[in-house]
Amino acid sequence: MFWGSLARLPANDRLNWGKYQMLRIAFWIMLSVTSMPALAQLYKWVDANGQVHYSDKPPPASAKREKTLNIRNVPAPASPSESGTATAKSAAEQDLEFRKRKVEQEEEQKKAAAEAETERENCARAQEKLRLYEEAGRVYRVDEQGERQYLSDEGRERGMAQAREEIAKYCK
């Protein structure tokens, strides 16, 4: 009956009618294929061991508790911009922060280099002091009046011990 009405159409209309039917069939196929996931159900159940399972198939009869989950009503996760807690920084703000961090790092490196140089100088001074105490026969110091005060053997030993402590402190 349906095909009989086709025979009564002129030839040009029959071609257009065939295209129309193909589009109509394709539309219904696409509609049925895309709507299938919307009809899917998700099951949640607890087995005899107390372990929770999720599946798209119904649970076995031995399941303790079962629940059918409706996945169509699950809301999509909120994007960070919608939540209001996370604010996106502009490129200029990010660049400014980067430059600040870079300047701070350079200052810290300069400070560390200066401290290292000071320690090297202190180490060299302490080593020279120890060498003088060990190699010199008589060691003296100049007092406030500009006179030489020669150190006794005990004073020399104290000076050597102090120089060794400084070496241990500065020469790492």
RAFENBEL-V571021 format. One record per pair of residues at least 12 apart in sequence whose C-alpha atoms are under 7 Angstrom apart, sorted by the first residue. I is the first residue (numbers start at 1). GAP is how many residues later the second one is. D is the distance in Angstrom with one decimal. If there is no record, write none. Layout:
I&GAP&D + I&GAP&D
This chain:
38&34&6.5 + 41&15&5.9 + 41&27&6.9 + 41&28&6.5 + 41&29&6.2 + 41&30&6.8 + 42&12&7.0 + 42&13&5.8 + 42&14&4.7 + 42&26&5.9 + 42&27&5.1 + 42&28&6.7 + 42&29&6.9 + 43&12&5.3 + 43&13&5.9 + 43&14&6.8 + 43&15&6.2 + 43&16&7.0 + 43&24&5.8 + 43&25&4.6 + 43&26&5.8 + 44&22&5.6 + 44&23&5.2 + 44&24&6.3 + 45&14&6.6 + 45&18&6.3 + 45&20&5.3 + 45&21&4.2 + 45&22&6.2 + 46&17&5.8 + 46&18&5.5 + 46&19&5.5 + 46&20&6.8 + 47&16&4.9 + 47&17&5.9 + 48&15&6.6 + 48&16&6.5 + 119&51&5.4 + 122&48&6.2 + 123&44&5.7 + 123&47&5.0 + 123&48&5.1 + 126&37&5.3 + 126&40&5.8 + 126&41&5.6 + 127&40&6.4 + 129&34&6.3 + 130&30&5.6 + 130&33&5.4 + 130&34&6.9 + 133&23&6.6 + 133&27&6.1 + 138&12&7.0 + 139&12&5.7
